[in-house]
Structure formats: structure tokens, C-alpha cells
Amino acid sequence: VQLQVEDTSGKSASANISVRVGPPNSAPSCQIDAPQDGTSGGVGTVVQFSGSAFDVDIPSTSLLASWKSNVDGTLGGATVNSNGSILFLYTNLSAGSHVISLMVEDEVGALCTDSIVYTVGVAPTIAITSPQEGEIYNEGEIIHFEVQIQDEDEPLDGIVLDWVLNGTTYSSQGATSAGLAQFQDASLTFGSYELQTTATDSNNLSGSALRGFTVNGLPSAPTLSLTPNPAGSSDDLTVVLDVPSLDPEGGVVSYSYEWFRDGVLQTHLSTATIPYSETLVGEMWLVRVTPHDAYGMGAPSETSLIIQNTAPTITGHQII
């Protein structure tokens, strides 16, 4: 383009400038890369928004990006990097469902927009009320499992519960509308256990609780006999542990003794030996031996015999 000026005397001057005329302006393109549409997060958590934008006419760094919520309004502006990436961190989204929009503008005001739905919720809380931390149960004893859950924005009977015992899913027992979930089990074998119960709501927000407890292994039943056998009315009766009880954890085993005369418990007799003065010919004597470890009683064993008549003995003789 040339500008030429001439005065009345015919003198002139000119100036030249080169102007490049390009094709019509193209609007930038943009998209939200994270979080995914339909996902959710908890109140107060940092949300990492990321996206990308490009423009065929200008460098990416010349683009202007901003983020907006239909609930909270404009969240803030963000820099578009030379590779087109956009990163934006935000913490203060209010609870509820948001339409999050990314808007990118070029140097002449052409605009592109991309949107997702993102839900901000309150994660459920959970407390294990049974078993108690460090509680010890005996093998075969009924264990009561119970948790209490709370959630500010969802029905409690819709919360999904996952009961994990020593790393393996143990139960999916859910809660009532009051948030109470419970069940019982008496089948756990001896050992140490860690229970982790997790509550997850419809927004995939979760809370969990841990609790450790122990199931005590009980001693095995002993194998018994009575000596002497046969026994007479002049013999003391003694229990013999032919095969002693074994504690599965290697603990010390003790024993308690109950004696029955013709089916009637003799409460004054509680040792491994009873004197012959307690017995009479023809009586049936049964002993029940129960093994104990530090925490409980194992299975008892029983053995019995009938007192026999003792033959008379000659202590001296004389011929008359």
C-alpha cells in the first residue's frame, strides 16, 4: 500500500507499507481433560482441573483461559502453556452438582467452551462400635460386628459397606435407615485379625475405620484313664492324662476336675485324686477333666469305672 501526497506546486512525497491479509479468523479449540464428566469429590478437597487449547492463527500462549461454575460463578483464570495444556487448582467448590466450563478466547474475542458435570459431596463417616480394639474372643464364641455410619446428604440405607478382614472381603452387610449395620459370626479360627470397614456413597465418596482383635485358640480335649482299674473300695482313684491337652498357640494348659458319684456331682472333690474313703462297692464314679488356657476353657473329656469288691486279706493265722 502506497500513500502519495502532492502540494499545489507539484512537489510530492510517498510512503509504502506492506500489509498481509490472511484467511478469516478461526476460533480456538478447547477441551476439559480432567476431571471426567460425571465424577465427584468431597467438600474442601483440592480439585485439579486440566484442559487443552489450540489456535491455528496464534501461539497457544496468546490465548486467554478461564474456569466457571454455574453454582459458584467464575473460579479464576489460567495460563495456556506453549503445548496447549491448561492446569487449574481449586479448593472452595460448594456442595452440590456443578456444571464446570472451560472458556478460551483468542486475540480478537473468538471463544470456545467445553463443560462437564462435577459433583461435590460430603463423604460418609463410619465408626466401628464392636468389636472393641484389642478384644480377645475364644474360638467358637459368637462375635458381634457393628458399625454406625453418618452422611449429611444421602440416605444411610443406600450407603454401600465393604467389610474386609485381613485383606479379604468378609461381608457386605448394609446399614438401616438409622445408619446401624450389624451381624454375628462364630466361625473364625484362632489368630489375629484386622477389620477395615468402608462406607461409600453414590458419589463414590468414602470413609473407613480400622479395628484389631484376636480369636484365642482353645486347648484340645485330653485323653483320660483312671487308675487303678479295676479299683476296689480300698483304692484311691487317680486321673491319668494319657494324652495331655495342647494349646494351639503354645500356651500353658491347666485342668479342672469334676467327680460324679452315680451321676451326682460331688462339689467337695476337685483334684486329680480322691481318697478311697469316698467310695463304696458298686458305685459308678465318673471324672470330667476340662483344659484351660489363659483366656478360656477347651472341650472336656470324661472317663468312668465301677468300684469293685475288694477280696479279704489274711493278716495272720493260727491252727487250733
RODO-2510 file (C-alpha; in nm, 4 decimals, decimal comma):
residues 320
     n   res          X          Y          Z
     1     v     0,0000     0,0000     0,0000
     2     q     0,1399     0,3371    -0,1036
     3     l     0,0369     0,6799     0,0208
     4     q     0,1352     0,9651    -0,2127
     5     v     0,0995     1,3377    -0,1291
     6     e     0,1414     1,6282    -0,3753
     7     d     0,1228     2,0013    -0,2981
     8     t    -0,0006     2,2843    -0,5229
     9     s     0,3439     2,3413    -0,6700
    10     g     0,3602     1,9839    -0,7925
    11     k     0,6004     1,8571    -0,5328
    12     s     0,5181     1,5144    -0,3955
    13     a     0,6174     1,2574    -0,1390
    14     s     0,5108     0,8979    -0,0802
    15     a     0,5255     0,6244     0,1825
    16     n     0,4856     0,2493     0,1486
    17     i     0,3682    -0,0173     0,3905
    18     s     0,3238    -0,3867     0,3389
    19     v     0,0063    -0,5459     0,4776
    20     r    -0,0531    -0,9190     0,4784
    21     v    -0,4178    -1,0215     0,4600
    22     g    -0,4770    -1,3710     0,5912
    23     p    -0,7772    -1,6007     0,5734
    24     p    -1,0807    -1,5407     0,8023
    25     n    -1,0083    -1,5765     1,1763
    26     s    -1,0567    -1,9222     1,3245
    27     a    -1,1891    -1,9622     1,6753
    28     p    -0,9678    -2,1593     1,9155
    29     s    -1,0495    -2,5203     2,0043
    30     c    -1,0512    -2,6417     2,3659
    31     q    -1,1492    -2,9337     2,5856
    32     i    -1,1550    -3,0349     2,9526
    33     d    -0,9299    -3,3333     3,0157
    34     a    -0,9849    -3,3818     3,3892
    35     p    -1,1824    -3,4491     3,5949
    36     q    -1,4004    -3,6758     3,3853
    37     d    -1,7612    -3,5816     3,3231
    38     g    -1,9889    -3,7154     3,5993
    39     t    -1,7185    -3,7639     3,8640
    40     s    -1,7271    -3,6238     4,2141
    41     g    -1,5179    -3,5157     4,5092
    42     g    -1,5528    -3,4186     4,8703
    43     v    -1,6172    -3,0764     5,0164
    44     g    -1,2914    -2,8895     5,0804
    45     t    -1,0736    -3,1174     4,8691
    46     v    -0,8419    -2,9730     4,6050
    47     v    -0,9842    -3,0265     4,2584
    48     q    -0,7272    -3,0397     3,9812
    49     f    -0,8849    -2,9130     3,6613
    50     s    -0,6875    -2,9629     3,3433
    51     g    -0,7607    -2,8946     2,9799
    52     s    -0,6043    -2,8123     2,6462
    53     a    -0,6484    -2,5370     2,3862
    54     f    -0,5130    -2,4640     2,0384
    55     d    -0,5496    -2,1931     1,7775
    56     v    -0,4397    -2,2195     1,4142
    57     d    -0,3798    -1,8457     1,3917
    58     i    -0,1781    -1,7583     1,7031
    59     p     0,0505    -1,9314     1,9549
    60     s    -0,1247    -2,1084     2,2455
    61     t     0,0395    -1,8729     2,4928
    62     s    -0,1591    -1,5848     2,3410
    63     l    -0,4903    -1,7443     2,4348
    64     l    -0,6853    -1,6444     2,7471
    65     a    -0,8413    -1,9238     2,9553
    66     s    -1,0879    -1,9082     3,2440
    67     w    -1,2925    -2,1560     3,4504
    68     k    -1,6505    -2,1089     3,5640
    69     s    -1,9124    -2,2920     3,7736
    70     n    -2,2850    -2,2485     3,7188
    71     v    -2,3175    -2,2541     4,1014
    72     d    -2,0141    -2,0593     4,2276
    73     g    -1,9580    -1,8317     3,9279
    74     t    -1,6136    -1,7507     3,7859
    75     l    -1,3488    -1,9633     3,9541
    76     g    -1,0448    -1,7945     3,8015
    77     g    -0,8191    -1,7515     3,5011
    78     a    -0,5458    -1,9886     3,3907
    79     t    -0,2342    -1,9770     3,1753
    80     v    -0,2267    -2,1668     2,8490
    81     n     0,1173    -2,3255     2,8107
    82     s     0,3108    -2,3403     2,4866
    83     n     0,1998    -2,7013     2,4337
    84     g    -0,1638    -2,6007     2,4819
    85     s    -0,2059    -2,7507     2,8286
    86     i    -0,4066    -2,5716     3,0977
    87     l    -0,3842    -2,6518     3,4705
    88     f    -0,6070    -2,5005     3,7382
    89     l    -0,6408    -2,5951     4,1063
    90     y    -0,9458    -2,5013     4,3112
    91     t    -1,0494    -2,5861     4,6671
    92     n    -1,3676    -2,3979     4,7557
    93     l    -1,6380    -2,5555     4,5419
    94     s    -1,9653    -2,5577     4,7342
    95     a    -2,1580    -2,8787     4,7953
    96     g    -2,3849    -2,9833     4,5116
    97     s    -2,3795    -3,0586     4,1407
    98     h    -2,1778    -2,8147     3,9244
    99     v    -2,1548    -2,7541     3,5511
   100     i    -1,7873    -2,6639     3,5147
   101     s    -1,6961    -2,4731     3,1985
   102     l    -1,3589    -2,4002     3,0400
   103     m    -1,3643    -2,0872     2,8199
   104     v    -1,0748    -1,9963     2,5893
   105     e    -1,0589    -1,6674     2,3957
   106     d    -0,8235    -1,5534     2,1171
   107     e    -0,6897    -1,2043     2,0464
   108     v    -0,9980    -1,0924     1,8542
   109     g    -1,2525    -1,2266     2,1030
   110     a    -1,3375    -1,5555     1,9315
   111     l    -1,4386    -1,8043     2,2004
   112     c    -1,4573    -2,1762     2,2580
   113     t    -1,6217    -2,3552     2,5546
   114     d    -1,6233    -2,7067     2,6954
   115     s    -1,8209    -2,8258     3,0006
   116     i    -1,8507    -3,1195     3,2386
   117     v    -2,0736    -3,2058     3,5344
   118     y    -1,8849    -3,2380     3,8626
   119     t    -2,0497    -3,3145     4,1974
   120     v    -1,9189    -3,2012     4,5334
   121     g    -2,0486    -3,4090     4,8225
   122     v    -1,9872    -3,4914     5,1857
   123     a    -1,8126    -3,8248     5,2382
   124     p    -1,9812    -4,0637     5,4832
   125     t    -1,8233    -4,1195     5,8235
   126     i    -1,8073    -4,4573     5,9936
   127     a    -1,7283    -4,5820     6,3441
   128     i    -1,6775    -4,9448     6,4462
   129     t    -1,8614    -4,9997     6,7750
   130     s    -1,7948    -5,3750     6,8006
   131     p    -1,5551    -5,5494     6,8399
   132     q    -1,3534    -5,3221     7,0657
   133     e    -0,9885    -5,2536     6,9836
   134     g    -0,7693    -5,5380     7,1156
   135     e    -1,0639    -5,7506     7,2291
   136     i    -0,9982    -6,1250     7,2701
   137     y    -1,2589    -6,3888     7,1852
   138     n    -1,2399    -6,7638     7,2303
   139     e    -1,2645    -6,9885     6,9261
   140     g    -1,6289    -7,0747     6,8635
   141     e    -1,7546    -6,7728     7,0575
   142     i    -2,0119    -6,5504     6,8868
   143     i    -1,8518    -6,2233     6,7717
   144     h    -2,0836    -5,9267     6,7277
   145     f    -1,9821    -5,6942     6,4431
   146     e    -2,1381    -5,3475     6,4437
   147     v    -2,0740    -5,0096     6,2809
   148     q    -2,2506    -4,6742     6,2857
   149     i    -2,2400    -4,4563     5,9735
   150     q    -2,3407    -4,0968     5,9046
   151     d    -2,3829    -3,9000     5,5810
   152     e    -2,5092    -3,5438     5,5543
   153     d    -2,6569    -3,5600     5,2075
   154     e    -2,7645    -3,9201     5,1342
   155     p    -2,9981    -4,1835     5,2844
   156     l    -2,7954    -4,4068     5,5139
   157     d    -2,9547    -4,7317     5,3963
   158     g    -2,8215    -4,6576     5,0473
   159     i    -2,4577    -4,6421     5,1570
   160     v    -2,2504    -4,9386     5,0364
   161     l    -2,0483    -5,1112     5,3091
   162     d    -1,7438    -5,3286     5,2498
   163     w    -1,6214    -5,5328     5,5475
   164     v    -1,2636    -5,6508     5,4873
   165     l    -1,0971    -5,8936     5,7283
   166     n    -0,7197    -5,9381     5,6975
   167     g    -0,7299    -5,8050     5,3424
   168     t    -1,0186    -6,0242     5,2191
   169     t    -1,3791    -5,9171     5,1702
   170     y    -1,5733    -6,0640     5,4602
   171     s    -1,9239    -5,9166     5,4334
   172     s    -2,1314    -5,6558     5,2502
   173     q    -2,3885    -5,6167     5,5264
   174     g    -2,5579    -5,2782     5,4805
   175     a    -2,6991    -5,0295     5,7277
   176     t    -3,0516    -4,9437     5,8346
   177     s    -3,2044    -4,6030     5,7708
   178     a    -3,0651    -4,5080     6,1124
   179     g    -2,7109    -4,5913     5,9963
   180     l    -2,6658    -4,9072     6,2072
   181     a    -2,5103    -5,2136     6,0426
   182     q    -2,4516    -5,5360     6,2355
   183     f    -2,4163    -5,9126     6,2091
   184     q    -2,2723    -6,2045     6,4100
   185     d    -2,0264    -6,4831     6,3375
   186     a    -1,8856    -6,7703     6,5429
   187     s    -1,6815    -6,9420     6,2709
   188     l    -1,3496    -6,7540     6,2891
   189     t    -1,0489    -6,9704     6,3654
   190     f    -0,7803    -6,8660     6,6107
   191     g    -0,5440    -6,5844     6,5146
   192     s    -0,5081    -6,2068     6,4966
   193     y    -0,7492    -6,0084     6,2819
   194     e    -0,7684    -5,6561     6,1369
   195     l    -1,1120    -5,5382     6,0336
   196     q    -1,1467    -5,2491     5,7889
   197     t    -1,4977    -5,1323     5,7106
   198     t    -1,5502    -4,8795     5,4291
   199     a    -1,8682    -4,6823     5,3585
   200     t    -1,9127    -4,5500     5,0020
   201     d    -2,1925    -4,3198     4,8859
   202     s    -2,3434    -4,2710     4,5404
   203     n    -2,0840    -4,0042     4,4570
   204     n    -1,8086    -4,2594     4,5184
   205     l    -1,7014    -4,0718     4,8304
   206     s    -1,5960    -4,2980     5,1140
   207     g    -1,4897    -4,3154     5,4748
   208     s    -1,3358    -4,6112     5,6567
   209     a    -1,2448    -4,7349     6,0034
   210     l    -0,9983    -4,9959     6,1363
   211     r    -1,0216    -5,2289     6,4340
   212     g    -0,7913    -5,5095     6,5562
   213     f    -0,8997    -5,8100     6,7633
   214     t    -0,7877    -6,1659     6,8416
   215     v    -0,9531    -6,5079     6,8394
   216     n    -0,7953    -6,7325     7,1028
   217     g    -0,7426    -7,0984     7,0150
   218     l    -0,8664    -7,3297     7,2921
   219     p    -0,6764    -7,6355     7,4192
   220     s    -0,7650    -7,9735     7,2770
   221     a    -0,9558    -8,2319     7,4812
   222     p    -0,7242    -8,4663     7,6765
   223     t    -0,7368    -8,8470     7,6675
   224     l    -0,8020    -8,9886     8,0155
   225     s    -0,7961    -9,3048     8,2220
   226     l    -0,8491    -9,3874     8,5887
   227     t    -0,6032    -9,5845     8,7975
   228     p    -0,6166    -9,8408     8,9394
   229     n    -0,8535   -10,0149     8,7055
   230     p    -1,0208   -10,2239     8,8263
   231     a    -1,0482   -10,0273     9,1512
   232     g    -1,1657   -10,1588     9,4839
   233     s    -1,3193    -9,9847     9,7811
   234     s    -0,9782    -9,9603     9,9438
   235     d    -0,8127    -9,7844     9,6462
   236     d    -0,7642    -9,4125     9,5934
   237     l    -0,8780    -9,3065     9,2446
   238     t    -0,6395    -9,1007     9,0299
   239     v    -0,6885    -8,9428     8,6872
   240     v    -0,4139    -9,0150     8,4369
   241     l    -0,3682    -8,7812     8,1371
   242     d    -0,2761    -9,0374     7,8747
   243     v    -0,2668    -8,7658     7,6073
   244     p    -0,2446    -8,4131     7,7559
   245     s    -0,4249    -8,1176     7,6007
   246     l    -0,2392    -7,8989     7,3517
   247     d    -0,2859    -7,5239     7,3185
   248     p    -0,2698    -7,4149     6,9503
   249     e    -0,0744    -7,1003     7,0408
   250     g     0,1643    -7,2943     7,2644
   251     g     0,0238    -7,1502     7,5866
   252     v     0,0253    -7,3151     7,9281
   253     v    -0,2679    -7,5525     7,9872
   254     s    -0,4234    -7,6115     8,3296
   255     y    -0,7024    -7,8541     8,4251
   256     s    -1,0120    -7,8569     8,6425
   257     y    -1,1653    -8,1796     8,7799
   258     e    -1,5272    -8,2681     8,8476
   259     w    -1,6196    -8,6022     9,0129
   260     f    -1,9640    -8,7633     8,9873
   261     r    -2,0907    -9,0457     9,2105
   262     d    -2,3701    -9,2341     9,0327
   263     g    -2,4343    -8,9218     8,8208
   264     v    -2,4340    -8,6734     9,1105
   265     l    -2,1661    -8,4036     9,1157
   266     q    -1,9507    -8,4167     9,4287
   267     t    -1,8802    -8,0492     9,4759
   268     h    -1,6206    -8,1056     9,7513
   269     l    -1,3948    -8,3057     9,5208
   270     s    -1,1864    -8,1032     9,2722
   271     t    -0,8418    -8,2650     9,2485
   272     a    -0,6884    -8,5308     9,0281
   273     t    -0,7025    -8,7895     9,3110
   274     i    -0,9846    -8,8781     9,5525
   275     p    -0,9376    -9,0971     9,8622
   276     y    -1,0831    -9,4463     9,8916
   277     s    -1,2872    -9,3268    10,1892
   278     e    -1,5187    -9,1505     9,9422
   279     t    -1,6094    -9,4696     9,7540
   280     l    -1,8256    -9,7748     9,8178
   281     v    -1,8568   -10,1046     9,6344
   282     g    -2,0899   -10,0878     9,3359
   283     e    -2,0743    -9,7116     9,2877
   284     m    -2,0111    -9,5727     8,9403
   285     w    -1,7528    -9,2914     8,9518
   286     l    -1,7055    -9,0541     8,6556
   287     v    -1,4477    -8,7804     8,6284
   288     r    -1,4728    -8,4867     8,3909
   289     v    -1,1467    -8,3034     8,3102
   290     t    -1,1630    -7,9597     8,1448
   291     p    -0,8490    -7,7950     8,0000
   292     h    -0,7965    -7,4179     8,0362
   293     d    -0,5624    -7,1658     7,8799
   294     a    -0,5231    -6,8034     7,9865
   295     y    -0,8491    -6,6971     7,8189
   296     g    -1,0966    -6,9844     7,8147
   297     m    -1,1962    -7,3468     7,8524
   298     g    -1,1373    -7,6160     7,5974
   299     a    -1,3505    -7,9232     7,5351
   300     p    -1,3728    -8,1577     7,8386
   301     s    -1,3123    -8,5324     7,8454
   302     e    -1,4718    -8,7956     8,0705
   303     t    -1,3911    -9,1448     8,1891
   304     s    -1,5550    -9,3715     8,4489
   305     l    -1,5436    -9,7054     8,6324
   306     i    -1,7428    -9,9054     8,8874
   307     i    -1,5928    -9,9713     9,2303
   308     q    -1,5317   -10,3469     9,2708
   309     n    -1,5468   -10,5515     9,5876
   310     t    -1,2061   -10,5916     9,7435
   311     a    -1,1198   -10,9504     9,8407
   312     p    -1,0447   -11,0003    10,2103
   313     t    -0,6832   -11,0350    10,3143
   314     i    -0,5434   -11,2664    10,5830
   315     t    -0,3151   -11,0778    10,8153
   316     g    -0,2423   -11,3750    11,0430
   317     h    -0,3449   -11,7366    11,1045
   318     q    -0,3397   -11,9993    11,3820
   319     i    -0,4139   -12,3743    11,3866
   320     i    -0,6029   -12,4906    11,6970
***
